[in-house]
Amino acid sequence: MVHDALTGLHIAVTRPAEQAADLCLAIAAQGGVAIDYPLLAIAALDDYSGFDQAIAGLASADWAIFISSNAVDYAMPRVIKRFGQLPKPLQFAGIGPQTAQHLAKFGVDQVLMPHTRFDTEALLALAPMQSVANKNIVIFRGLGGREVLAETLKSRGARVTFAESYRRYNPQKNALLLEQKWQQGELDAVVVTSSEAMRNLIQLAGQAPWLKNVRLCVNHARIAELPISMGLKVNVAKAPGDAAMLDCLANLRPH
């Protein structure tokens, strides 16, 4: 690690507060100034009747697919409470290693997941997800979200049920903070690691000129699509994870 790789850079991190700490500390360790500016928060549902109905048939399901670690954390305690132990021979799949790590806390030690790119498309490319005709699949996720996974599995002959266990919202109350930071010369980049947070950022900024003058650093090409279409400055990290994001940020400094 280059300890001064980010010296002089002021970087806003838009992750949920509980997920931003490690990256903020790493930015500071490399000489940068991290601005904690969550544009996404995760919360429990007010009513779990729909979720409970969705998992009623889990014992006869073939696959349980978790689209995030949040899906694991909010769903698995209720699943364990309902069934006492995990239904067998239910198979588990997840988007990436973080999701698998959270599943391991609940005794799930075998998780199908991609190993290069951690997203829906990479999961769908795996051989077991190609052979799902007549399989019963439960997708654990938050309220709403992309439909690509479910629609593709259905097109391959699967029967798909959604088990939605949490909700996402924008917790940000200070819409002008980043504009003020930029006006003071204290904002160089904004880290955005979800499409929803990107939409929230653009909605908050409106037509403010600061958004066109800072660099947006994202961890997936899909997140970059909207800001690029608007003519904004976007850098895409070469891989998921904080290390690749730090490299992406380091490239903002003149060499």
ZIKA-V724282 format. One record per pair of residues at least 24 apart in sequence whose C-alpha atoms are under 10 Angstrom apart, sorted by sequence separation. I is the first residue (numbers start at 1). GAP is how many residues later the second one is. If there is no record, write none. Layout:
# ZIKA-V724282
i = <I | I>
gap = <GAP | GAP>
This chain:
# ZIKA-V724282
i = <3 | 4 | 5 | 6 | 7 | 8 | 9 | 10 | 11 | 12 | 13 | 14 | 15 | 16 | 17 | 18 | 51 | 55 | 59 | 94 | 95 | 96 | 124 | 129 | 132 | 133 | 134 | 135 | 136 | 137 | 138 | 139 | 140 | 141 | 142 | 143 | 144 | 189 | 190 | 191 | 192 | 193 | 194 | 199 | 202 | 1 | 3 | 4 | 5 | 6 | 7 | 8 | 9 | 10 | 11 | 12 | 13 | 14 | 15 | 16 | 17 | 58 | 62 | 69 | 94 | 95 | 124 | 131 | 132 | 133 | 134 | 135 | 136 | 137 | 138 | 139 | 140 | 141 | 142 | 143 | 188 | 189 | 190 | 191 | 192 | 193 | 194 | 195 | 198 | 202 | 219 | 3 | 4 | 5 | 6 | 7 | 11 | 12 | 13 | 14 | 15 | 16 | 52 | 56 | 61 | 62 | 63 | 64 | 65 | 66 | 67 | 68 | 69 | 73 | 76 | 80 | 94 | 95 | 96 | 120 | 123 | 130 | 131 | 132 | 133 | 138 | 140 | 141 | 142 | 170 | 175 | 178 | 179 | 183 | 187 | 188 | 189 | 190 | 191 | 192 | 193 | 194 | 197 | 198 | 219 | 2 | 3 | 4 | 5 | 6 | 14 | 43 | 51 | 52 | 55 | 56 | 59 | 60 | 61 | 62 | 63 | 64 | 65 | 66 | 67 | 68 | 69 | 72 | 76 | 95 | 96 | 120 | 121 | 129 | 130 | 131 | 132 | 169 | 170 | 178 | 182 | 183 | 187 | 188 | 189 | 190 | 191 | 192 | 193 | 195 | 196 | 199 | 218 | 1 | 2 | 3 | 4 | 42 | 51 | 55 | 58 | 59 | 60 | 61 | 62 | 63 | 64 | 65 | 66 | 67 | 68 | 69 | 71 | 72 | 95 | 120 | 121 | 124 | 168 | 169 | 172 | 175 | 176 | 182 | 187 | 188 | 189 | 190 | 191 | 192 | 194 | 195 | 198 | 199 | 202 | 217 | 1 | 2 | 3 | 45 | 58 | 59 | 60 | 61 | 62 | 63 | 64 | 65 | 66 | 67 | 68 | 69 | 70 | 72 | 73 | 76 | 77 | 94 | 95 | 120 | 124 | 129 | 168 | 171 | 172 | 175 | 176 | 179 | 181 | 182 | 194 | 195 | 198 | 217 | 219 | 44 | 48 | 52 | 58 | 59 | 60 | 61 | 62 | 63 | 64 | 65 | 66 | 68 | 69 | 72 | 73 | 76 | 93 | 119 | 120 | 170 | 174 | 175 | 179 | 180 | 193 | 194 | 195 | 218 | 43 | 44 | 59 | 68 | 69 | 71 | 72 | 121 | 169 | 170 | 173 | 179 | 182 | 192 | 193 | 195 | 217 | 218 | 42 | 58 | 67 | 68 | 69 | 70 | 71 | 72 | 73 | 172 | 176 | 178 | 179 | 182 | 192 | 217 | 66 | 69 | 72 | 73 | 178 | 216 | 66 | 68 | 69 | 72 | 215 | 93 | 217 | 93 | 66 | 215 | 191 | 189 | 190 | 191 | 66 | 92 | 94 | 189 | 65 | 91 | 92 | 93 | 94 | 189 | 64 | 65 | 90 | 193 | 65 | 193 | 63 | 68 | 145 | 67 | 193 | 67 | 191 | 191 | 67 | 191 | 65 | 191 | 190 | 189 | 188 | 189 | 76 | 188 | 75 | 188 | 63 | 74 | 75 | 74 | 75 | 71 | 72 | 74 | 63 | 71 | 72 | 62 | 70 | 71 | 70 | 71 | 62 | 63 | 64 | 65 | 66 | 67 | 68 | 69 | 70 | 62 | 63 | 64 | 65 | 66 | 67 | 68 | 61 | 62 | 63 | 64 | 65 | 66 | 67 | 68 | 60 | 61 | 62 | 63 | 64 | 65 | 66 | 67 | 60 | 61 | 62 | 63 | 64 | 65 | 66 | 60 | 61 | 58 | 67 | 57 | 58 | 58 | 57 | 67 | 55 | 54 | 55 | 65 | 54 | 55 | 54 | 78 | 75 | 51 | 75 | 76 | 74 | 75 | 74 | 75 | 71 | 73 | 74 | 71 | 72 | 73 | 74 | 71 | 70 | 71 | 62 | 64 | 70 | 71 | 45 | 62 | 63 | 64 | 65 | 66 | 70 | 44 | 45 | 61 | 64 | 65 | 43 | 61 | 64 | 42 | 61 | 119 | 118 | 58 | 117 | 119 | 57 | 55 | 54 | 55 | 54 | 55 | 54 | 55 | 53 | 54 | 51 | 52 | 50 | 51 | 52 | 50 | 51 | 52 | 50 | 51 | 48 | 50 | 51 | 48 | 48 | 47 | 48 | 45 | 46 | 47 | 45 | 46 | 44 | 45 | 46 | 118 | 119 | 43 | 44 | 45 | 117 | 118 | 43 | 44 | 45 | 116 | 117 | 42 | 43 | 44 | 116 | 42 | 43 | 41 | 42 | 43 | 41 | 42 | 40 | 41 | 42 | 39 | 40 | 41 | 42 | 39 | 40 | 41 | 39 | 40 | 41 | 38 | 39 | 40 | 38 | 39 | 37 | 38 | 39 | 37 | 38 | 37 | 37 | 37 | 37 | 37 | 35 | 35 | 98 | 96 | 35 | 35 | 16 | 35 | 16 | 33 | 34 | 37 | 39 | 16 | 17 | 33 | 35 | 37 | 38 | 40 | 16 | 33 | 34 | 35 | 39 | 34 | 35 | 40 | 41 | 39 | 40 | 14 | 39 | 40 | 38 | 39 | 39 | 40 | 39 | 40 | 39 | 38 | 39 | 12 | 11 | 23 | 12 | 10 | 10 | 12 | 10 | 11 | 12 | 9 | 10 | 11 | 12 | 13 | 14 | 15 | 9 | 10 | 11 | 12 | 13 | 14 | 15 | 16 | 8 | 9 | 10 | 11 | 12 | 13 | 14 | 15 | 8 | 9 | 10 | 11 | 12 | 13 | 14 | 15 | 8 | 9 | 10 | 11 | 12 | 13 | 14 | 16 | 15 | 14 | 14 | 14 | 14 | 11 | 11 | 12 | 13 | 11 | 12 | 11 | 27 | 26 | 30 | 26 | 32 | 23 | 24 | 27 | 32 | 23 | 27 | 22 | 23 | 26 | 30 | 23 | 27 | 23 | 27 | 11 | 6 | 9 | 5 | 6 | 9 | 1 | 5 | 6 | 7 | 9 | 5 | 6 | 9 | 1 | 2 | 5 | 6 | 8 | 1 | 4 | 5 | 6 | 7 | 5 | 6 | 2 | 5>
gap = <24 | 24 | 24 | 24 | 24 | 24 | 24 | 24 | 24 | 24 | 24 | 24 | 24 | 24 | 24 | 24 | 24 | 24 | 24 | 24 | 24 | 24 | 24 | 24 | 24 | 24 | 24 | 24 | 24 | 24 | 24 | 24 | 24 | 24 | 24 | 24 | 24 | 24 | 24 | 24 | 24 | 24 | 24 | 24 | 24 | 25 | 25 | 25 | 25 | 25 | 25 | 25 | 25 | 25 | 25 | 25 | 25 | 25 | 25 | 25 | 25 | 25 | 25 | 25 | 25 | 25 | 25 | 25 | 25 | 25 | 25 | 25 | 25 | 25 | 25 | 25 | 25 | 25 | 25 | 25 | 25 | 25 | 25 | 25 | 25 | 25 | 25 | 25 | 25 | 25 | 25 | 26 | 26 | 26 | 26 | 26 | 26 | 26 | 26 | 26 | 26 | 26 | 26 | 26 | 26 | 26 | 26 | 26 | 26 | 26 | 26 | 26 | 26 | 26 | 26 | 26 | 26 | 26 | 26 | 26 | 26 | 26 | 26 | 26 | 26 | 26 | 26 | 26 | 26 | 26 | 26 | 26 | 26 | 26 | 26 | 26 | 26 | 26 | 26 | 26 | 26 | 26 | 26 | 26 | 26 | 27 | 27 | 27 | 27 | 27 | 27 | 27 | 27 | 27 | 27 | 27 | 27 | 27 | 27 | 27 | 27 | 27 | 27 | 27 | 27 | 27 | 27 | 27 | 27 | 27 | 27 | 27 | 27 | 27 | 27 | 27 | 27 | 27 | 27 | 27 | 27 | 27 | 27 | 27 | 27 | 27 | 27 | 27 | 27 | 27 | 27 | 27 | 27 | 28 | 28 | 28 | 28 | 28 | 28 | 28 | 28 | 28 | 28 | 28 | 28 | 28 | 28 | 28 | 28 | 28 | 28 | 28 | 28 | 28 | 28 | 28 | 28 | 28 | 28 | 28 | 28 | 28 | 28 | 28 | 28 | 28 | 28 | 28 | 28 | 28 | 28 | 28 | 28 | 28 | 28 | 28 | 29 | 29 | 29 | 29 | 29 | 29 | 29 | 29 | 29 | 29 | 29 | 29 | 29 | 29 | 29 | 29 | 29 | 29 | 29 | 29 | 29 | 29 | 29 | 29 | 29 | 29 | 29 | 29 | 29 | 29 | 29 | 29 | 29 | 29 | 29 | 29 | 29 | 29 | 29 | 30 | 30 | 30 | 30 | 30 | 30 | 30 | 30 | 30 | 30 | 30 | 30 | 30 | 30 | 30 | 30 | 30 | 30 | 30 | 30 | 30 | 30 | 30 | 30 | 30 | 30 | 30 | 30 | 30 | 31 | 31 | 31 | 31 | 31 | 31 | 31 | 31 | 31 | 31 | 31 | 31 | 31 | 31 | 31 | 31 | 31 | 31 | 32 | 32 | 32 | 32 | 32 | 32 | 32 | 32 | 32 | 32 | 32 | 32 | 32 | 32 | 32 | 32 | 33 | 33 | 33 | 33 | 33 | 33 | 34 | 34 | 34 | 34 | 34 | 35 | 35 | 36 | 37 | 37 | 43 | 44 | 44 | 44 | 45 | 45 | 45 | 45 | 46 | 46 | 46 | 46 | 46 | 46 | 47 | 47 | 47 | 47 | 48 | 48 | 49 | 51 | 51 | 52 | 52 | 53 | 54 | 55 | 56 | 57 | 58 | 58 | 59 | 60 | 61 | 63 | 64 | 64 | 65 | 65 | 66 | 66 | 66 | 67 | 67 | 68 | 68 | 68 | 69 | 69 | 69 | 70 | 70 | 70 | 71 | 71 | 72 | 72 | 72 | 72 | 72 | 72 | 72 | 72 | 72 | 73 | 73 | 73 | 73 | 73 | 73 | 73 | 74 | 74 | 74 | 74 | 74 | 74 | 74 | 74 | 75 | 75 | 75 | 75 | 75 | 75 | 75 | 75 | 76 | 76 | 76 | 76 | 76 | 76 | 76 | 77 | 77 | 78 | 78 | 79 | 79 | 80 | 81 | 82 | 83 | 84 | 84 | 84 | 85 | 85 | 86 | 87 | 88 | 89 | 89 | 89 | 90 | 90 | 91 | 91 | 92 | 92 | 92 | 93 | 93 | 93 | 93 | 94 | 95 | 95 | 96 | 96 | 96 | 96 | 97 | 97 | 97 | 97 | 97 | 97 | 97 | 98 | 98 | 98 | 98 | 98 | 99 | 99 | 99 | 100 | 100 | 101 | 102 | 103 | 103 | 103 | 104 | 106 | 107 | 107 | 108 | 108 | 109 | 109 | 110 | 110 | 111 | 111 | 112 | 112 | 112 | 113 | 113 | 113 | 114 | 114 | 115 | 115 | 115 | 116 | 117 | 118 | 118 | 119 | 119 | 119 | 120 | 120 | 121 | 121 | 121 | 121 | 121 | 122 | 122 | 122 | 122 | 122 | 123 | 123 | 123 | 123 | 123 | 124 | 124 | 124 | 124 | 125 | 125 | 126 | 126 | 126 | 127 | 127 | 128 | 128 | 128 | 129 | 129 | 129 | 129 | 130 | 130 | 130 | 131 | 131 | 131 | 132 | 132 | 132 | 133 | 133 | 134 | 134 | 134 | 135 | 135 | 136 | 137 | 138 | 140 | 141 | 142 | 143 | 143 | 144 | 146 | 151 | 152 | 152 | 153 | 153 | 153 | 153 | 153 | 154 | 154 | 154 | 154 | 154 | 154 | 154 | 155 | 155 | 155 | 155 | 155 | 156 | 156 | 156 | 156 | 157 | 157 | 158 | 158 | 158 | 159 | 159 | 160 | 160 | 161 | 161 | 162 | 163 | 165 | 166 | 167 | 168 | 169 | 171 | 172 | 174 | 175 | 175 | 175 | 176 | 176 | 176 | 176 | 176 | 176 | 176 | 177 | 177 | 177 | 177 | 177 | 177 | 177 | 177 | 178 | 178 | 178 | 178 | 178 | 178 | 178 | 178 | 179 | 179 | 179 | 179 | 179 | 179 | 179 | 179 | 180 | 180 | 180 | 180 | 180 | 180 | 180 | 181 | 182 | 183 | 184 | 186 | 187 | 203 | 204 | 204 | 204 | 205 | 205 | 206 | 215 | 216 | 216 | 217 | 217 | 218 | 218 | 218 | 218 | 219 | 219 | 220 | 220 | 220 | 220 | 222 | 222 | 223 | 223 | 238 | 240 | 240 | 241 | 241 | 241 | 242 | 242 | 243 | 243 | 243 | 244 | 244 | 244 | 245 | 245 | 245 | 245 | 245 | 246 | 246 | 246 | 246 | 246 | 247 | 247 | 248 | 248>
